[in-house]
Amino acid sequence: MRVERGAAPELLNRIFRVSQFLWLLVSLLSPAVALAAEPPGRTFELTIPQSGAPVKPRVLRVEKDDSVLLRVTSDAAGEIHLHGYRLEMKVTPGTQAEMQFKAHATGRYRIEWHPAGEAAKKGDHHGPPLATLEVRPK
């Protein structure tokens, strides 16, 4: 096979550009594949009873580094506090509120309901927890 003098450098240049493009494509797709391979998180549905206090203690068990989604519904306005993680969210009547986070710290953490308005004045600020989040080591 006969190659003209200026053709070899041009061919090498083209191969180099194609390899750069392929490397860029692989590096961009790798994180997306890693995220897709990540296990789905844990989802918990919490409903605030009329009294605001749980009927019995509920423990939400997850492992460290799990993705957690809390879905909360209530007939009354108030706030949910996840103590230890310093997370809170407002809950409005008739709508579903969501709190999503990564369980980065192991231990047991109170999930408390704090009613808004007049109901807040009648109750104790730290009554029984709505639930307890238990994060276990892997």
Long-range contacts (C-beta under 8 A, 24 or more apart in sequence): 38-67, 39-66, 40-67, 41-66, 41-67, 41-68, 41-69, 41-100, 42-66, 42-67, 42-68, 42-69, 43-68, 43-69, 43-71, 44-68, 44-69, 44-70, 44-71, 44-131, 45-71, 45-73, 46-70, 46-71, 46-72, 46-73, 46-80, 46-111, 46-130, 46-131, 47-72, 47-73, 47-74, 48-72, 48-73, 48-74, 48-75, 48-76, 48-78, 48-91, 48-113, 48-130, 50-75, 50-76, 52-76, 52-78, 52-113, 52-115, 52-119, 52-123, 52-127, 53-113, 53-127, 53-128, 53-130, 54-128, 54-129, 54-130, 54-131, 57-128, 57-129, 57-131, 57-132, 58-130, 58-131, 58-132, 59-131, 59-132, 59-134, 60-111, 60-131, 60-132, 60-133, 60-134, 61-134, 61-136, 62-103, 62-133, 62-134, 62-135, 62-136, 63-103, 63-135, 63-136, 63-137, 63-138, 64-103, 64-104, 64-105, 64-106, 64-135, 64-136, 64-137, 64-138, 65-102, 65-103, 65-104, 65-138, 66-102, 66-103, 66-135, 67-100, 67-101, 67-102, 67-103, 68-100, 68-101, 68-102, 68-103, 68-133, 69-98, 69-99, 69-100, 70-98, 70-99, 70-100, 70-111, 71-96, 71-97, 71-98, 72-96, 72-97, 72-98, 72-99, 73-97, 74-113, 76-115, 76-116, 76-119, 77-115, 77-116, 77-117, 78-113, 78-114, 78-115, 78-116, 78-119, 78-120, 79-113, 79-114, 79-116, 80-111, 80-112, 80-113, 80-114, 80-130, 81-110, 81-111, 81-112, 81-114, 82-109, 82-110, 82-111, 82-133, 83-109, 83-110, 83-111, 83-112, 84-109, 84-110, 85-109, 85-133, 103-133, 103-135, 105-135, 106-135, 106-136, 106-137, 107-134, 107-135, 108-132, 108-133, 108-134, 108-135, 109-133, 109-134, 109-135
